[in-house]
């Protein structure tokens, strides 16, 4: 899969600047003032070269230290806001056309509470479609996107993994972004799922995908498909 680049805007108590986020469909990366960041969601960016800097420059970022094993610590940034501009495809049921639009994602990461916990996370999505802005917000992508869908579903739907007939989330929970499960490897079994018990009997998913990805096996999701309905 080809790496995609997004225009974004990063803000904390020291910075208010445009950045470029690269997405290889597994990890999100960006650089700012010599620091390199990588995350699987827009809320868990780790400072990869933390130990290369000391003093005042490093202190321009709030750090959430996370233990990841014996003598291993991940230094994730927190207390920041980020706005990302994502290309998105929308299906218009009335015209049967695919509309190429843009979705603005605003991320707010709270302060560190210690031991790897942060105070809060928040996600706001704004979909620009046919001159109208549709807004949904929640702590994660799923919640915010579902609120948008409730407002547009009589005419539009997302043409991406989130809007696909064969995607779902783990019954054990998921991250704020990027942990959708693709069941295109067992389509007939998946669309018959009506309960958690049915869902747990499925074979292993084909892959883990980001909500905003789309492949050539996409099909429009119905209202009562799979575990998430």
N, C-alpha and C positions, 0 to 999 in steps of 0.2 A: 504494500500500500504506500502510496506517495505521501511524503511529509507535507503537511499543510501549514501555512503561516497565517496568523491572525494579528490584526492591529489591536493593541490593548493600551489601557491607561492605568498606571500604578500610583497609589498614593498612600503615604504614611506621614508621620510627623516630620520627616526630613525630605521626602521626595514627593514630587507631583509631576510625573513625566510619562511620556509615551514609551511603550516597550513593544517588542515583537515576540509573540509566543509561537513556538514551533510545536507541532503536534504530529507524532509519528503513529498515532492511533493506539499507543500504549502509554507513552509518557509525554508530558507537557514540559517544555523547557523555555527559559528566557535568561537574558543577561542584563545586569544593571550595575553600572559603576564598578565594573571589574568582577563582580560577584556572579556566580553561575547557580541557577536554580532549576530543580527538577521535581516534578510531582506527577502522581497518577490522577489527581483531581485538581481543581483550582483552589482548594483549601489546604493542601498539604505540601507546599513547595519547600523542599529541603535545600539549604545552602551547601552546595557540594564542596566549595573551597573555603569553608569556614576557618580551618586551621592555617590558612595562608595569610590571614589578616589579624591584626591585634590593635586594640586601642580605639580611638574615636571613630574611625571609618566603619569598623564592625558594629559599633554601637548605634549606627543609624538605622538598624533593624532590630525589632523585638524578636527574641528567639524563644522558641518552645523546645526544650531539650527532651528528647524521647529515647529511652533506653531500648536498644534493639539487640541485646545480648551481652555477654561478658566483655567488658572493656570496649563496648560499641555504643556510640551515641549519635543519633541523627539530630541535626540542628534545623528545625523547621521554623520558617518565619510566621509571625502572627501580628495582630494589631495593624492590619492593612486593608485597604479597599482596592478593588480591581474591577475595571470595566473592560469586557472583551466583546468584540464584534464578530459574530459567527455567521457564515453563510448558511442558509437553510432552504430546503425545498418544501413547498406546500402544495398539496393536491386540492384543486377546486372541483367539488362534486358537480357543480352546475355546468361548467364548461369542459370538464374532464381534462383540464390543462394542468401542467406543473408550473407553479409560480416560483421563481428564484428570488428570494428575499434575504433579509438580514435580521438576525435576532441579537439583541443586546443583552449580555449577561453581566449583572453586577454582583460582585462577591464582597462580603464583609466578614473578616476574620477577627475575632475578639482577642483579648489579652490572655497570656498564659496564666493558668491556675496552678502550675507545677505538676510534676509526675506525668507529663505528657498530655495533660488536659488543657483545653482552652475554654474561655468563658462562653463563647457562642459562635455559631456560624450562621450565615444568612445568604440566600440566593434570590435574586430578582431577575426574571426574564421579561423582556419587552419585544414582542413580535410586531414588525412593521409589515402590514399587508393591505394592499389596495388603499393606501393613504391613511389607514387607521392604525393606532398603536394599541395592542392588546397586552395587558400586564398580568403576570402571575408571580407570586413570591412565596417562599417557604424556606426551610433550612437546607433543602437539597434540590437537585435538578428535577427529580421525579415529581415532588410536590408542586413545584412552581409550574412545570410543564403541564401537569394534569389540570391545574387551574386555568391555564390558557385554553386547553382542549375543551373544557366545559363551556367556554365562551364562543368557540368557533366551530364546534363539531357538527352543527346543522349544515354547514357548507364546506368546511375545510378540515384537513388533517395533516399531520406531519409526514413527510416522506423521508424517514430516517429510521434507525433502529428502534427508537422510542415508539414510533408509530407503526412498527411492523407487527404482523400477525404472529411471528415466531419468536418474539423476544419476551423476556421476563426478568424478574429479580429473584435472588435467592430467598428462600423462606427463613433463612438464618439472619437476614439483614443485608444491607449494602452500604457502600460509601456514598458520599454526596454526589459523585459523578463517576462514570466510567466503569461500572461493574455490572452492566446488563449481561444477561446470559442469552446466547443465540441457540435456538433449538431447530435450526433448519435441517439438521442431520436426522430428525425424527418428526417431521411435520405432522403426519397423520396422528401419531400418538399425542403430540402436544396439543393440537386443537380439540382433542377430546377431554382434556383436563378440566374438571369442574370443582375440584377441592384440593386442599393441601395434601391430603392422602394420595390422591391421583398424581399430584405433582411430584411427590417424593418417590414414586415408582418409575419415573422416567430414567432413561439412561443418561449418562453424563452429557452435558451440553456440548455443542460443536466448538464454541469458543466464547471468551469474554469480550464484550465490545463496548465502545462508547455510545451513548445515546444518539449522538449527532452523526454517526457513520451511516452509510447506506450502501447496500450491495445489489447486484442484479437479480437476487431472489426475493427482494422486498415484495410484500403483499399488504394491502390495507388491513389494519387491525379492526376486528369487530368489537362489540360492546361486552361480550361474555367469553372472550377467548383466554384460555390458560389460567394460571394461578392468580395473576393480578387483575383479571377481568377486563 
